[in-house]
Amino acid sequence: MPKSTRNLLILISVFFFWGFVAASNDILIPVFKEKLNLEQWQSQMISFAFYVAYTVGSVIYVLLSKANGGDILNKIGYKNGIALGLVISACGTLLFYPAAQTASFPLMISGLFIVGLGFSLQQTAANPLVITIGDSKKGAQRLSMAGGVNNFGTTIGPLLVSYAIFGSISDGVKLSDIESVKIPYLILGAAFLIVAVIFKFSSLPNQIEHKEDAAQNNSANDKGSALKYPQLVLGMIAIFLYVGVEVSTASNLPEFMKQHLNTGTSQVAPYVSLFWASLMIGRWTGSVGAFDIKAGTKKIMQFLMPYLAFAVFLLVNKIAHHDLTPFYLYAFVIVAMIAGDILSKGNPARQLLIFSVMGILALMIGIFTGGMVCVYSFISVGLFCSTLWPCIFTLAIAGLGKYTNQGSSYLIMMIMGGGFISLLQGWLAGDNLLGIQWSYLVGVACFSYLAFYGWKAAKLLKEQGIDYDNNNAAH
């Protein structure tokens, strides 16, 4: 196996952990809401604590870098930074033991917060590494591939955690039985430490070089700071809202199904899993461009990859002994995502615009209909969120040149949107306000901005000499 391929496989392993934990939170939300008698907005503090940790971690990173007179990762090394982040996350999982023993909600979200702090450092180092360890022109596609691995974690995370919890928890048990929550997270902590050691002794580069692009070489385009580039500032808002709509759509799904379909807490895992599998479906499709294959083969793969990912979801749920019958019709929904991918023609701005409009339509169908149509409409949001991260990330840092690393850290900081938006929707979901179904208007507002950003970013970048349709975009 080539060294570059081996390094990429090691690197994208952390993307799996990010997805596993993020999606597993959606199982913890209804469990703690039910056992601790929390309001819907209080249960969303699980998402809030986890995602705000990304921002706090990024702020700490920026402050420490300034105090040390230089970028921390450039001093300690990128792979060392990822290893350190894994150790920090492992420390957070240890808090699940006393949290479960005492049924303490504050302790539990404190543990998730520390896990998120570690993830923040890992994300800051891993994203630019993925882009730079191979052909820079295929950096966005490699990021989609890494995202596909991330969503393999999001697909199996809810199922494994649900099995670990509900293997011993059933309806009507006492509050003390919430202790079962600690087991999967202690195992996860051990896995963090093992992978930290693998990273420490891997052949991954500890330093990366940032090459200035053609647009940046023009001194007139050098603005002196990453925050002076409008595509980055608008992109920061886009990342905030993108992570927000992705997380809030999934984390409020269990409550919607409970209220409107009388779905039990222990039965919702396959549906949450399908939401995150939808992101995997889209990202596996988007990663096709990362491979050196003929045009004809690439077109075939555009149709094959999404259904291969869907088959993974079906296989995992088959192993978990879930009834697959309700999910077969979803194969037809995937066609819409494939059509959007083809229409985008590989242009990140166009794909962002198309998928955002599709996301709006999916949410509106979910708001105005009923039954399982609502459920699958909300779940399909995962398909249309699937490639938005690499689209926004690519557009936001395009043309930044030597400020690319600085811009990347600001984008990671905005992952906090997952906490704020889910908390906002959870609050609006109260019966005295919008109610759970109409609360999905929050997602409509988020997608509306993302569609605007897709249009605006393309215009801004063309003014700077970057046009993705002419294949001369900065990477």
N, C-alpha and C positions, 0 to 999 in steps of 0.2 A: 504493500500500500504506500503511495507517495506520501512524503512528509507533510505536504500542504493539506492533503486530504485527511490524514491522521490528526493534524492540528485542528482542522475545522470540526471534525467529529468530537474531539475533546471539548472544544470551545462551546459548541452548541448544546452540550449536556446541561449547562446551567440554565439555558432557556427552558428546558424541560421542567426544572424545579420551579421557576417563576410561574409557569402555567399551572403546575400541579397545586401549588399553594393557593394561587389566586382563585381558581375554580372551586377548590375545596371549601373556601370561605362561604360559598353559596349554600353548602350543606350545613355549615355551622350556624348560619343566620337563623333558619327556621328551628333548629334544635334548641338554641339558647333562647329564642323568642318564646318557644313553647314551655321549656322547663323553668325559665326564670321569670315568666310572665312579663315580658318586655313589650313596649309599644313598637310598631313597625319602624319608626324613626330611630328608636334606641337600638334595635337589632342591626340597623345599618351602620352603627358605630364600628362594627367589625370591618366593613369595607373602608370606612373613614380612617380608622387607626392604621390600617395596613397601607393604604395609598398615600396618606399624608406623610408617612414615614419616608417615602421617596423624596418628598420635598425637603423635609428636615435633614435627611442625609445629604442631599445636594447642597443645601445651605452650609452645613457643617464642612463639607468638602471644599466649597469655595472659600470659606473663611480660613480654614487651615492652610489652603494653598497660598492665600495672601499673606498669612502670618509667617509661612516658611519661605516666602519670596519666590515661589514657583509652583507649578502644577505638581500635586502630590504623586499622581500616577507616573509622571516623568521621573520622579525620584525613587519611588519604591518599586516601580515596574508594573506593567499591566497584568501579567499573570499572577504576580504576587498580590496585586490589589484584589483580583477575583478570589484568590485563596483566602485572603483576610475577610472579604465580604461573606464568604461561606462560613467561616468560623463565627462571625458575628451573628449570622442567621441561626446557626446551631445553638448559640447561647439563648436565643429567643425561644426556641422550641422547649428548652428546659423548664420554662415558666408554665408550660401546659400541665406539668405534673402537679404543682401546688394549686393551680387554678382549677383543675378537675377534682382534686381531693376536697377542696373547700367550696366548690361550685361558685367561684369568684369570677364575675364578669370583668371587673377592672383588671385583674391579673391576667385573664385570658387575652384581652385586647392589648395589654402591655407586651405580652409575649409576641403577638402578631406584629406589633409596632417595631420591636427589635429585629424580627425576621425581615421586615420591610426595609429597615436601615441597612442591613447587610445586602439586600437585593439592590438597593440604590447604588452602592459602590460597585457591585457586580455589573449592573447595567451601564454605568458610566464607562467602565473599562471594556466590556464585551462588545457593545455595539460598534464602536470604531474599529475594534480588532477584526470583527467579522468582515467589515468593508475593506480592510487593508491587507489581509493575509492572502489575497489572490488578485486576479484581474480587477482593477478599480472600476472598469466599465460594467462589471457584473456584481458590484457591491450590493446594489438594491435587491437583486435577485437572491443573493446569498442571505441577505437579511430576511427575505420572504421565506427561504428555506429554514432558517433558524426559527422564524415565527411558526413554521409548520411543526417543528419539533416542540416548540412551546405549547402548541395546541394539542399535540399528542398527550402532553401532561395534563392539559385542561380537560381532555376527553376522559382519561382514565382516573384522574384525581377524584372527582365527585363519586365515582363508582367504588373505588377502593376505600375512601374515607367513609362513605355511607355503609359499606359492608362491615368495616371495622366498628362503626358505632352501632348500627342496627342489628349486628349479629348478636348483641346482648341487650339492646334497648328495644322495647316494644311498647305499644300504647298502654298507658296506665301505670308505668313504672314510677318509682319514687325518684326524687330529685338526685339522690346520691348516685344513681346509676349513670349520671352524666360523666362519671369517672372514665367511661370507655373512650371518651374523646382524647385522652392523653396518649393512648397507645400509638396511633398512626403518626403523631407528631414527634414522639420520642424516637421512633424508627427513622423518621425523616431527618431528625437532627444528626443521627449517626451517619446517614447517607451524606449529609452536608460535609461532615468531617472527612469521610473517605475521599470524596471528590476534591476537597481542598488539598489533600496530600497529593492526589494525582496531578492537579494543576501545578503545584509547587515543583514537582520533579518532571513536568512535561517539557517538550521542546518548543512550546509556544514562545513567540518573541515577547521580551519584557518591555521593549520600546517600539514605537511605530513612528514613521516619518510622515509628516503632513506636507503633501506637495501642493504648491499654489497652482490653481487652474489658470487657463488662458485669460479669463475675465479679470482675475485678481492681479495678474501681472501688469495690467493697465493701472498705473498709480491713481488715475482718476476714480477708479472703482474701490480703492482702499479707503474705507470710511473710518478706520482707527479703532473700531470696536464692533464686536458681533451684534450688539444691541442696536447698532445704527443701520442694520440691514432690515428693511421692512418685511422681507419674506420670512426672516427668522422671528421677528416680534409677532407677526400675524400667525406664524406657524406654532409658536408657543401656546397661543390661545387655542389653536386647532388641536394640538396634542391634549390640552386640558379637557376640551369638550369631547374629543374622540374617546379617550380612556373613560371619560365620564359616562357617555352613552353606552359603551360596551359593558361596563361593570354594572351600571344601574339597571339595564335591561335584564341582565341575568339574575342579579341579586334580588330583584323584586318579583321575579317569575314564580318562585314557590308560593308567595303570599297570594298572587293573582290566581293560581291554580287551586289553592285552598279555598278562596272565597267564591270562585265562580264555577269550579268543577268538583269541589269537595275532595280534592286529591290529598291523601295523607302525607305527612312529612316524610315518612320512610319510602314513599312511592315516587317522589319528585326527581330523584337522582338521574334517571335516564334522560329526562327532558332537559335538565341543566347540562348534562353531558352532551346532548345533541347541540345545544347552543354553542358550547366551546368546540365541539367537533366541526361545526359550521365554519368557524374561523380556520380550523385545520384544513378543511376542504378548500377554502379560498386560497390559503397560503401555499398549499401544495401545488395548486394550479399556477399561482404567481411565480413559483420557484422554477418553473419549466425553463424560463429564460436564462437560468444560471448554468445550464448544461450546453456543451458544444454539440448540437445535433442539427441535422438537416431541417430545412423549413417544413417539408412534408411531415417528417416525424414529429416536429414540434406541434403542428396542428393536431395531430392524433393525440399527443400527450395532453393537450389542452382539454380534451374531452375525457381522456382516460384517467388522469390524475385525480380530479374531483371525486370520481366514483370509486377509485381505489381508496381514497381517504374515507369515504362514506362506508365502504366495506369494512374498514378498520373499526369504525364506530359500531357497526352491526355485530362484528365478531366479538368485540369486547363485551357488549351487552348480552350476546348469546352465552358467553362464558359465565356471565353474572346471572344467568337464568331469567332474564327479563323477556317479556313478550315483545317480539319484534314487529308484530302485525301493524301497530299504529304508525310505524316509522317508514314503511315502504313508499308511501305516497310522497315523502319528502324528496325522493329522487327527481320528481318533476319540478320541484322548487329550485333545485340546483341548476336547472337549465337556464333560469333567469340570470344567475351569477355568471355562468359560462358566456352568455350573450353579452353581458356587460364587460367581461374581460376581453372578448374579441373586439368589441366596439372601441375600447380604450386604445388599441393598437400600441400598447406598451408605454404610452404617455402617462406619467404619474398624475399630472394635473387633470387630464381628461378622465382618468379612472377615478380620481377622487370626486370629481363632479358627478359622474354617472352613478357610482355606488352610493353617494350621499342621497341623490334623488331616489334611488331604489330603496334606501333605508327609510326615507320619509314615507314612501308609499306603503312599505311593509307595516310601519307603525300605525299609519292611518287606518289600514285594513283591520289591524288588531283592535284599535280603539272603537271602530264603528260596527264590528261584527260580534259574534259570540261563539261559545263552545271551543272545539279544537281548532277552528279556523283562526281564532285569536292566538292560541298557543303557538301554532306553527308560524303565524305571522311575526310574533315577537321573537321566536327562535331564529327565523330567517334573517333577523338583523345581524346575527353572527356572520352570515355569508357576506353581507355588504360592509361589515366592519373589517373583514379579513385582511385586506391588503392596504388599509388606510394608514397604518403605522409606517410602513416603508414609503408610501406615497408622500405623506406629510414630512417625514424625516428627510427624504431626498430633496423635496422642494425647499424646505426650510434652511438647509445648510448649503444648497447650491450657490456658488459664487462667493462663499465666505473665505475661501483660500486658507490663509494662516490662522483665521479665526474659527475654523471648523470645529476644533476640539472644544473651544469655549462655547460655541453655539450648541454643540451636542449636550454639554452639561446643563445648559439652560432648558433644553427640551426634556431631558430626564426629570428635571425639577418639576415639570408641569404634569407628571403622572398623578399628582395629587388630585387631579380632576376626578379620578375614580372614586375618591372618598367624598368630595364635596357634592358632586352631581347625584350620587346614589343616596346621600343623606337628604338632599333637597327633594328627590323624588319620593323617598320614604316618608318625609314630612307631608308632602302634598297628597300622598296616598291615604291620609287619614279620612275617615268617613265624614268628618266635619268640613273637609276641604274638597279636593277633586275626586277622591276615591281611587282605588288601586288601578282601575282600567284607564281612566282619564289622566292619571299621573304620567302616563307615557308620552304626553305632550311635551314633557321635558326633553325626551329624546328627539322629537320632531324639531325643536328649537336648536338642539346641538347639530343635527344633520344639516339644518338650513345654513348655519355658519360654515360648516365644512364644505358645502357646495359652493358658497361664496368664495372661500379660500382657494378652492381648486381653480376658479375663474380668475381671481385676483393674482394669485401667485404666478400663473402662466403669463399674465400681462406684465407683472413686475420683472420677471426673469428675462422676458424678451427685450425689455428696455435695457437690460444689462448684458445683452448679447447671448443669452442662453435660451435656446429653443429646442425642446426635446423631440419635436417632429423632424428636425433637421439633423438629429443625432450628434449635435455639437455641445450638448449640455455638459456642465462641469460635474465632475465626480469627486 
